[in-house]
Amino acid sequence: MNENQTQFLPVNDPFGKATNGKLGMWIFIVVDGLSFIGLLIAGVALRAASPEIWPVAGDVLNIPLTAFNTFLLICTSFTMVMALNYIQKGDQEGLRKFLGLTMVGGLVFLGIQFYEYSHFIKVDFLPSSSIYSAVFYVTTCFHGLHVLSGVIYIGCILRMAGLNSYSADNWDHIEILGLFWHFVDLVWILVFTIIYLI
């Protein structure tokens, strides 16, 4: 085989057809996921070290309200999937509609979390009240910042969608947004289970 022939041999790309943006988001998700794992493991370790000061699940936290909030966030994963599905078919209106629903769901989630915090502050359940409250606030606030970032991210993509920047041949940015949003939803399921239920 001569030199000219080797120039045209197929190159085995280990990442397949993944774009730089998608690879970057996956790297971010892995690194950020480790941050959440560290927080949750630290919370579990603190609880194991001082089980006598850890209240029974439901004594302090409003589990039914947060269960509804969890269900709401899971529903926004569905609306995000639908947004991607519609733009893959070239449906601009469907994209905008389901991105909007996802954004509204994220805002309602944050509103309920803010309501929960305001109630806790009134009953003196503060970050400085105990190790338990500190773990609760640090973990849920860290996740809440991710939801807020996601809502802002959706708003930026929604603005671009309003300018018809996406199409059936150009939807990579929507898929990358979806990766982030599904990650935020999945992490909340872990936070809800460990902080609220166990």
N, C-alpha and C positions, 0 to 999 in steps of 0.2 A: 504494500500500500504506500503510495507516494505522499508527499507533503500536501499536495493540492486536495487529495481525497480526504485526508484527515480533517481538513478545515470544515467539511460539511457533515461530519458525524454528529448525531444528536447528543446534546448535553443533558445529563441526568440532573435535573434541578431538584434538590432535596425538599424544597418548599412548594413544588408543583406550581400552580398558577396564583399563589398567594401574592398580593400586592405588598409593597413596603408598608403602607398604612395598616394593613391587616396584621402583618408580622409585628409591627410596632405595638398594636393594641394587645396582641397575645402576650408580648413581653411585659407590657404594663400590667395586664391582668395577673400574670404569674407573680410578679413582684408585689403588687398590691394585695393579692390573695395571701401572700406570706405575712403581710402586716396584720390582716384580719385574723389569720391563724394564731399569730403571736398574741394578739389581744385576748382571743377566746381561751387559749391555753393558759395565759396568765390568770384570767378570771377563774378558770376551773382549779388551778393550783392554789389560788388564794382561798377559794371556798373549801378545798380539801384540808388546808392548813388550819382554818378556823370555822368548822361547820356549825359551832354553837352560836355564832353571831349572824349566820346566814338565814334569813327568813324563809318560811315555806313558800313555794311558788304560789302566787295568787294572793298572798297576805298583803302585799304592798302594791304590786303592779296590777293593772286592769287587763287581764288576759282576754276577755271577750272583745274589748275594743281593739286590742292589738291583733287579735286573730282576724278581725274584719280588715284591719289595715294590711295584714299579710296577704289575705285573699285579694284585696284590691291591687297590691303590687304584683301579685302573680298574674292577675288579669291584664296588667299593662305589658307583660311579656307577650301575651297573645296579641295585643293590639300592635306591638312592635313587629311581630312576625307578619301580621296582616299588611302593615305599611310596606315592608320589603316585598311581600308577595304582589301587591298592587303595582309597585313601580317596575317590578320585573316583567309585568304584563304591559307596561307603558301607561298605566292609569295614574295620571298626575293628581286627580281629585281624590282618588282612594288613598294615595300616599299622604296627602295633606290631612285628610280626615283622620286617619289612624295615627299619624304622628301627633296630631292635636289631642286625640283621646289619650295617648300615652303621656303626653305632657300634663294634661289635666289630672290624670291619675297620680302622677308623681307629686303634683302640687297638693292634691287632697291628702296624700300620704304624709307630706311634710306638715300640713295643717293639723292633722290628727296628732302627729308627734308633738307639735308645738302646744296643742291643747293639753296633752298628757303632761308635758313638762310644767306648764303653768299650774295645773292642779297639784303636782308634786311640790312645787315651790310654796304653795299656800299651806300645805300640811307639813312644811319644814323637812321634806325629803330632798336634801341638797347634796351636791357632789361631796361636800365636806362632812356629811352626816355620819358616814360609815364606810368601811371598805366595800361593802355591797353596793352602796349608792354610787361610789366612785367608779366601780367597775361598770355599773349600769350606764352612767352618763358618758363615760369615755367611749364605750363600745357603741352605744346608740347614736351619740353625736358624730362619731367618726363615720358611721354608715350614713347618717343624715346628710353630712357634707357631700358624700358620694351621690346621693339622690339629688341634692341641689345642683351639683355639677352636671349630673345627667339631664336635669330639666333645662339648664342653660344650654347644654350641648344640643338637646332636641330643638330648642328655640332657634339656635343658629342654623341647624339643618332645615328646619321648617321655613325659615326666611329664604334660604336658597331654593327650597322646593317651590316657594311662591314665585320665584323668578324662572321656574321651569328648568332648573339646572340639572335635573336628573331625568333619566329615560330608561327604556327597556335595555339599552346598551350601556348605560352609565349609572350604576346603582351601588358602586363599591362603598361610598361614604355612608349609605344607609345600612349596609351590612356591618360596617365597622362600629357604627353607633349601636346597632343591635347587640353586638358582642359585649360592649360595655354595659348596656342596660340589663341584659340577661345575667351578667356577672353580679351586678348590684342586687338584682332580685334573688339570685341563688344565695348570696352571702346573707341577705336578710333572713332567709329561712333558717340558716344556721344560727344567726344571732337570736332570733325569736325562740328557737328550740332550747338553746343553752341558757339564755338569760331569763326568759319568761317561764319556760315549762319545766325545766329540770331543777 
